[in-house]
Amino acid sequence: MEIVLNKILSEIQHQEDKVSSQMVETADKAFQMILFLKEMLFYYKDESFTNRI
């Protein structure tokens, strides 16, 4: 019985680690996308300003 409970706890911890890792990965990807979009925004703002002159 104790071995079965230890296996269950181990599997739960493994799944928690996996989900935690995926959450960090998702947050990292979202942050990278925000940086990319900011760069694009500044680029097009600069282009727009340059073309007006």
PyMOL Python script that loads the backbone (N, CA, C, O; Angstrom):
from pymol import cmd

cmd.read_pdbstr("""\
ATOM      1  N   MET A   1       0.829  -1.201   0.000  1.00  0.00           N
ATOM      2  CA  MET A   1       0.000   0.000   0.000  1.00  0.00           C
ATOM      3  C   MET A   1       0.866   1.255   0.000  1.00  0.00           C
ATOM      4  O   MET A   1       0.597   2.200  -0.742  1.00  0.00           O
ATOM      5  N   GLU A   2       1.899   1.263   0.829  1.00  0.00           N
ATOM      6  CA  GLU A   2       2.775   2.432   0.922  1.00  0.00           C
ATOM      7  C   GLU A   2       3.509   2.673  -0.399  1.00  0.00           C
ATOM      8  O   GLU A   2       3.702   3.818  -0.810  1.00  0.00           O
ATOM      9  N   ILE A   3       3.914   1.592  -1.054  1.00  0.00           N
ATOM     10  CA  ILE A   3       4.622   1.709  -2.329  1.00  0.00           C
ATOM     11  C   ILE A   3       3.706   2.334  -3.377  1.00  0.00           C
ATOM     12  O   ILE A   3       4.137   3.180  -4.160  1.00  0.00           O
ATOM     13  N   VAL A   4       2.449   1.918  -3.387  1.00  0.00           N
ATOM     14  CA  VAL A   4       1.477   2.457  -4.344  1.00  0.00           C
ATOM     15  C   VAL A   4       1.267   3.949  -4.090  1.00  0.00           C
ATOM     16  O   VAL A   4       1.217   4.728  -5.042  1.00  0.00           O
ATOM     17  N   LEU A   5       1.146   4.354  -2.850  1.00  0.00           N
ATOM     18  CA  LEU A   5       0.959   5.767  -2.520  1.00  0.00           C
ATOM     19  C   LEU A   5       2.185   6.585  -2.907  1.00  0.00           C
ATOM     20  O   LEU A   5       2.058   7.706  -3.399  1.00  0.00           O
ATOM     21  N   ASN A   6       3.367   6.026  -2.685  1.00  0.00           N
ATOM     22  CA  ASN A   6       4.592   6.724  -3.081  1.00  0.00           C
ATOM     23  C   ASN A   6       4.664   6.896  -4.601  1.00  0.00           C
ATOM     24  O   ASN A   6       5.103   7.935  -5.093  1.00  0.00           O
ATOM     25  N   LYS A   7       4.231   5.873  -5.335  1.00  0.00           N
ATOM     26  CA  LYS A   7       4.206   5.977  -6.794  1.00  0.00           C
ATOM     27  C   LYS A   7       3.231   7.057  -7.244  1.00  0.00           C
ATOM     28  O   LYS A   7       3.533   7.837  -8.147  1.00  0.00           O
ATOM     29  N   ILE A   8       2.069   7.099  -6.615  1.00  0.00           N
ATOM     30  CA  ILE A   8       1.058   8.107  -6.946  1.00  0.00           C
ATOM     31  C   ILE A   8       1.598   9.506  -6.654  1.00  0.00           C
ATOM     32  O   ILE A   8       1.470  10.411  -7.479  1.00  0.00           O
ATOM     33  N   LEU A   9       2.200   9.680  -5.480  1.00  0.00           N
ATOM     34  CA  LEU A   9       2.766  10.983  -5.129  1.00  0.00           C
ATOM     35  C   LEU A   9       3.880  11.382  -6.097  1.00  0.00           C
ATOM     36  O   LEU A   9       3.980  12.541  -6.499  1.00  0.00           O
ATOM     37  N   SER A  10       4.701  10.425  -6.461  1.00  0.00           N
ATOM     38  CA  SER A  10       5.779  10.691  -7.398  1.00  0.00           C
ATOM     39  C   SER A  10       5.222  11.129  -8.750  1.00  0.00           C
ATOM     40  O   SER A  10       5.735  12.066  -9.361  1.00  0.00           O
ATOM     41  N   GLU A  11       4.194  10.466  -9.206  1.00  0.00           N
ATOM     42  CA  GLU A  11       3.571  10.826 -10.491  1.00  0.00           C
ATOM     43  C   GLU A  11       2.933  12.213 -10.427  1.00  0.00           C
ATOM     44  O   GLU A  11       3.021  12.985 -11.381  1.00  0.00           O
ATOM     45  N   ILE A  12       2.300  12.522  -9.313  1.00  0.00           N
ATOM     46  CA  ILE A  12       1.696  13.853  -9.135  1.00  0.00           C
ATOM     47  C   ILE A  12       2.786  14.926  -9.176  1.00  0.00           C
ATOM     48  O   ILE A  12       2.621  15.956  -9.831  1.00  0.00           O
ATOM     49  N   GLN A  13       3.887  14.687  -8.484  1.00  0.00           N
ATOM     50  CA  GLN A  13       4.986  15.655  -8.484  1.00  0.00           C
ATOM     51  C   GLN A  13       5.575  15.820  -9.892  1.00  0.00           C
ATOM     52  O   GLN A  13       5.915  16.928 -10.309  1.00  0.00           O
ATOM     53  N   HIS A  14       5.687  14.725 -10.599  1.00  0.00           N
ATOM     54  CA  HIS A  14       6.197  14.769 -11.968  1.00  0.00           C
ATOM     55  C   HIS A  14       5.278  15.622 -12.849  1.00  0.00           C
ATOM     56  O   HIS A  14       5.747  16.464 -13.614  1.00  0.00           O
ATOM     57  N   GLN A  15       3.983  15.398 -12.734  1.00  0.00           N
ATOM     58  CA  GLN A  15       3.021  16.173 -13.533  1.00  0.00           C
ATOM     59  C   GLN A  15       3.045  17.654 -13.145  1.00  0.00           C
ATOM     60  O   GLN A  15       2.948  18.522 -14.013  1.00  0.00           O
ATOM     61  N   GLU A  16       3.173  17.943 -11.857  1.00  0.00           N
ATOM     62  CA  GLU A  16       3.265  19.340 -11.407  1.00  0.00           C
ATOM     63  C   GLU A  16       4.501  20.014 -11.996  1.00  0.00           C
ATOM     64  O   GLU A  16       4.426  21.153 -12.456  1.00  0.00           O
ATOM     65  N   ASP A  17       5.629  19.323 -11.984  1.00  0.00           N
ATOM     66  CA  ASP A  17       6.859  19.864 -12.562  1.00  0.00           C
ATOM     67  C   ASP A  17       6.692  20.127 -14.054  1.00  0.00           C
ATOM     68  O   ASP A  17       7.147  21.146 -14.574  1.00  0.00           O
ATOM     69  N   LYS A  18       6.040  19.201 -14.726  1.00  0.00           N
ATOM     70  CA  LYS A  18       5.819  19.333 -16.163  1.00  0.00           C
ATOM     71  C   LYS A  18       4.946  20.558 -16.463  1.00  0.00           C
ATOM     72  O   LYS A  18       5.266  21.347 -17.352  1.00  0.00           O
ATOM     73  N   VAL A  19       3.852  20.713 -15.726  1.00  0.00           N
ATOM     74  CA  VAL A  19       2.950  21.850 -15.921  1.00  0.00           C
ATOM     75  C   VAL A  19       3.666  23.155 -15.584  1.00  0.00           C
ATOM     76  O   VAL A  19       3.523  24.146 -16.300  1.00  0.00           O
ATOM     77  N   SER A  20       4.421  23.156 -14.515  1.00  0.00           N
ATOM     78  CA  SER A  20       5.165  24.350 -14.112  1.00  0.00           C
ATOM     79  C   SER A  20       6.147  24.756 -15.209  1.00  0.00           C
ATOM     80  O   SER A  20       6.265  25.939 -15.529  1.00  0.00           O
ATOM     81  N   SER A  21       6.834  23.803 -15.771  1.00  0.00           N
ATOM     82  CA  SER A  21       7.783  24.066 -16.844  1.00  0.00           C
ATOM     83  C   SER A  21       7.075  24.633 -18.070  1.00  0.00           C
ATOM     84  O   SER A  21       7.579  25.555 -18.711  1.00  0.00           O
ATOM     85  N   GLN A  22       5.914  24.087 -18.392  1.00  0.00           N
ATOM     86  CA  GLN A  22       5.149  24.572 -19.542  1.00  0.00           C
ATOM     87  C   GLN A  22       4.662  25.998 -19.304  1.00  0.00           C
ATOM     88  O   GLN A  22       4.626  26.801 -20.236  1.00  0.00           O
ATOM     89  N   MET A  23       4.290  26.319 -18.079  1.00  0.00           N
ATOM     90  CA  MET A  23       3.828  27.662 -17.767  1.00  0.00           C
ATOM     91  C   MET A  23       4.965  28.665 -17.943  1.00  0.00           C
ATOM     92  O   MET A  23       4.756  29.751 -18.484  1.00  0.00           O
ATOM     93  N   VAL A  24       6.155  28.312 -17.495  1.00  0.00           N
ATOM     94  CA  VAL A  24       7.316  29.187 -17.644  1.00  0.00           C
ATOM     95  C   VAL A  24       7.616  29.381 -19.129  1.00  0.00           C
ATOM     96  O   VAL A  24       7.897  30.494 -19.573  1.00  0.00           O
ATOM     97  N   GLU A  25       7.554  28.301 -19.883  1.00  0.00           N
ATOM     98  CA  GLU A  25       7.792  28.363 -21.319  1.00  0.00           C
ATOM     99  C   GLU A  25       6.776  29.279 -21.998  1.00  0.00           C
ATOM    100  O   GLU A  25       7.144  30.091 -22.847  1.00  0.00           O
ATOM    101  N   THR A  26       5.511  29.153 -21.631  1.00  0.00           N
ATOM    102  CA  THR A  26       4.456  29.970 -22.217  1.00  0.00           C
ATOM    103  C   THR A  26       4.660  31.441 -21.872  1.00  0.00           C
ATOM    104  O   THR A  26       4.513  32.307 -22.735  1.00  0.00           O
ATOM    105  N   ALA A  27       4.993  31.723 -20.632  1.00  0.00           N
ATOM    106  CA  ALA A  27       5.236  33.106 -20.225  1.00  0.00           C
ATOM    107  C   ALA A  27       6.430  33.674 -20.981  1.00  0.00           C
ATOM    108  O   ALA A  27       6.413  34.835 -21.391  1.00  0.00           O
ATOM    109  N   ASP A  28       7.453  32.871 -21.164  1.00  0.00           N
ATOM    110  CA  ASP A  28       8.643  33.293 -21.900  1.00  0.00           C
ATOM    111  C   ASP A  28       8.297  33.616 -23.357  1.00  0.00           C
ATOM    112  O   ASP A  28       8.748  34.626 -23.896  1.00  0.00           O
ATOM    113  N   LYS A  29       7.505  32.766 -23.981  1.00  0.00           N
ATOM    114  CA  LYS A  29       7.098  32.994 -25.367  1.00  0.00           C
ATOM    115  C   LYS A  29       6.242  34.255 -25.481  1.00  0.00           C
ATOM    116  O   LYS A  29       6.397  35.027 -26.427  1.00  0.00           O
ATOM    117  N   ALA A  30       5.345  34.465 -24.523  1.00  0.00           N
ATOM    118  CA  ALA A  30       4.502  35.655 -24.537  1.00  0.00           C
ATOM    119  C   ALA A  30       5.357  36.915 -24.404  1.00  0.00           C
ATOM    120  O   ALA A  30       5.118  37.905 -25.096  1.00  0.00           O
ATOM    121  N   PHE A  31       6.346  36.881 -23.522  1.00  0.00           N
ATOM    122  CA  PHE A  31       7.231  38.029 -23.344  1.00  0.00           C
ATOM    123  C   PHE A  31       8.022  38.307 -24.621  1.00  0.00           C
ATOM    124  O   PHE A  31       8.170  39.463 -25.017  1.00  0.00           O
ATOM    125  N   GLN A  32       8.531  37.258 -25.268  1.00  0.00           N
ATOM    126  CA  GLN A  32       9.258  37.430 -26.526  1.00  0.00           C
ATOM    127  C   GLN A  32       8.361  38.039 -27.601  1.00  0.00           C
ATOM    128  O   GLN A  32       8.808  38.872 -28.390  1.00  0.00           O
ATOM    129  N   MET A  33       7.099  37.624 -27.630  1.00  0.00           N
ATOM    130  CA  MET A  33       6.162  38.173 -28.609  1.00  0.00           C
ATOM    131  C   MET A  33       5.903  39.648 -28.329  1.00  0.00           C
ATOM    132  O   MET A  33       5.805  40.442 -29.265  1.00  0.00           O
ATOM    133  N   ILE A  34       5.791  40.026 -27.071  1.00  0.00           N
ATOM    134  CA  ILE A  34       5.592  41.432 -26.708  1.00  0.00           C
ATOM    135  C   ILE A  34       6.786  42.261 -27.172  1.00  0.00           C
ATOM    136  O   ILE A  34       6.610  43.341 -27.736  1.00  0.00           O
ATOM    137  N   LEU A  35       7.994  41.766 -26.939  1.00  0.00           N
ATOM    138  CA  LEU A  35       9.181  42.486 -27.388  1.00  0.00           C
ATOM    139  C   LEU A  35       9.196  42.640 -28.910  1.00  0.00           C
ATOM    140  O   LEU A  35       9.533  43.703 -29.431  1.00  0.00           O
ATOM    141  N   PHE A  36       8.834  41.584 -29.604  1.00  0.00           N
ATOM    142  CA  PHE A  36       8.784  41.636 -31.066  1.00  0.00           C
ATOM    143  C   PHE A  36       7.764  42.667 -31.537  1.00  0.00           C
ATOM    144  O   PHE A  36       8.051  43.456 -32.438  1.00  0.00           O
ATOM    145  N   LEU A  37       6.581  42.667 -30.936  1.00  0.00           N
ATOM    146  CA  LEU A  37       5.546  43.605 -31.342  1.00  0.00           C
ATOM    147  C   LEU A  37       5.946  45.047 -31.046  1.00  0.00           C
ATOM    148  O   LEU A  37       5.652  45.948 -31.830  1.00  0.00           O
ATOM    149  N   LYS A  38       6.617  45.267 -29.916  1.00  0.00           N
ATOM    150  CA  LYS A  38       7.097  46.614 -29.601  1.00  0.00           C
ATOM    151  C   LYS A  38       8.111  47.077 -30.645  1.00  0.00           C
ATOM    152  O   LYS A  38       8.067  48.222 -31.095  1.00  0.00           O
ATOM    153  N   GLU A  39       9.016  46.191 -31.023  1.00  0.00           N
ATOM    154  CA  GLU A  39      10.000  46.536 -32.047  1.00  0.00           C
ATOM    155  C   GLU A  39       9.311  46.897 -33.363  1.00  0.00           C
ATOM    156  O   GLU A  39       9.666  47.879 -34.014  1.00  0.00           O
ATOM    157  N   MET A  40       8.334  46.096 -33.737  1.00  0.00           N
ATOM    158  CA  MET A  40       7.604  46.371 -34.976  1.00  0.00           C
ATOM    159  C   MET A  40       6.873  47.703 -34.900  1.00  0.00           C
ATOM    160  O   MET A  40       6.874  48.465 -35.866  1.00  0.00           O
ATOM    161  N   LEU A  41       6.262  47.985 -33.784  1.00  0.00           N
ATOM    162  CA  LEU A  41       5.539  49.238 -33.595  1.00  0.00           C
ATOM    163  C   LEU A  41       6.489  50.424 -33.737  1.00  0.00           C
ATOM    164  O   LEU A  41       6.186  51.376 -34.457  1.00  0.00           O
ATOM    165  N   PHE A  42       7.623  50.375 -33.064  1.00  0.00           N
ATOM    166  CA  PHE A  42       8.583  51.476 -33.147  1.00  0.00           C
ATOM    167  C   PHE A  42       9.143  51.606 -34.564  1.00  0.00           C
ATOM    168  O   PHE A  42       9.361  52.716 -35.050  1.00  0.00           O
ATOM    169  N   TYR A  43       9.374  50.473 -35.219  1.00  0.00           N
ATOM    170  CA  TYR A  43       9.873  50.516 -36.592  1.00  0.00           C
ATOM    171  C   TYR A  43       8.878  51.232 -37.500  1.00  0.00           C
ATOM    172  O   TYR A  43       9.257  52.128 -38.254  1.00  0.00           O
ATOM    173  N   TYR A  44       7.599  50.837 -37.430  1.00  0.00           N
ATOM    174  CA  TYR A  44       6.610  51.447 -38.306  1.00  0.00           C
ATOM    175  C   TYR A  44       6.313  52.891 -37.931  1.00  0.00           C
ATOM    176  O   TYR A  44       6.013  53.707 -38.802  1.00  0.00           O
ATOM    177  N   LYS A  45       6.393  53.216 -36.652  1.00  0.00           N
ATOM    178  CA  LYS A  45       6.251  54.616 -36.261  1.00  0.00           C
ATOM    179  C   LYS A  45       7.387  55.436 -36.865  1.00  0.00           C
ATOM    180  O   LYS A  45       7.157  56.516 -37.410  1.00  0.00           O
ATOM    181  N   ASP A  46       8.612  54.922 -36.768  1.00  0.00           N
ATOM    182  CA  ASP A  46       9.772  55.609 -37.319  1.00  0.00           C
ATOM    183  C   ASP A  46       9.646  55.752 -38.839  1.00  0.00           C
ATOM    184  O   ASP A  46       9.921  56.819 -39.389  1.00  0.00           O
ATOM    185  N   GLU A  47       9.234  54.685 -39.508  1.00  0.00           N
ATOM    186  CA  GLU A  47       9.051  54.716 -40.959  1.00  0.00           C
ATOM    187  C   GLU A  47       8.008  55.757 -41.342  1.00  0.00           C
ATOM    188  O   GLU A  47       8.194  56.517 -42.292  1.00  0.00           O
ATOM    189  N   SER A  48       6.920  55.781 -40.598  1.00  0.00           N
ATOM    190  CA  SER A  48       5.838  56.717 -40.872  1.00  0.00           C
ATOM    191  C   SER A  48       6.345  58.148 -40.702  1.00  0.00           C
ATOM    192  O   SER A  48       6.064  59.011 -41.533  1.00  0.00           O
ATOM    193  N   PHE A  49       7.080  58.393 -39.643  1.00  0.00           N
ATOM    194  CA  PHE A  49       7.623  59.729 -39.377  1.00  0.00           C
ATOM    195  C   PHE A  49       8.640  60.115 -40.443  1.00  0.00           C
ATOM    196  O   PHE A  49       8.644  61.254 -40.909  1.00  0.00           O
ATOM    197  N   THR A  50       9.497  59.185 -40.834  1.00  0.00           N
ATOM    198  CA  THR A  50      10.519  59.448 -41.841  1.00  0.00           C
ATOM    199  C   THR A  50       9.874  59.772 -43.190  1.00  0.00           C
ATOM    200  O   THR A  50      10.347  60.659 -43.901  1.00  0.00           O
ATOM    201  N   ASN A  51       8.814  59.073 -43.544  1.00  0.00           N
ATOM    202  CA  ASN A  51       8.161  59.285 -44.827  1.00  0.00           C
ATOM    203  C   ASN A  51       7.392  60.608 -44.874  1.00  0.00           C
ATOM    204  O   ASN A  51       7.098  61.102 -45.963  1.00  0.00           O
ATOM    205  N   ARG A  52       7.068  61.178 -43.743  1.00  0.00           N
ATOM    206  CA  ARG A  52       6.345  62.453 -43.715  1.00  0.00           C
ATOM    207  C   ARG A  52       7.273  63.641 -43.968  1.00  0.00           C
ATOM    208  O   ARG A  52       6.850  64.706 -44.419  1.00  0.00           O
ATOM    209  N   ILE A  53       8.524  63.426 -43.668  1.00  0.00           N
ATOM    210  CA  ILE A  53       9.478  64.554 -43.791  1.00  0.00           C
ATOM    211  C   ILE A  53       9.872  64.796 -45.229  1.00  0.00           C
ATOM    212  O   ILE A  53      10.660  65.699 -45.509  1.00  0.00           O
TER     213      ILE A  53
END
""", "prot")
cmd.dss("prot")
cmd.show_as("cartoon", "prot")
cmd.util.cbc("prot")
cmd.orient("prot")
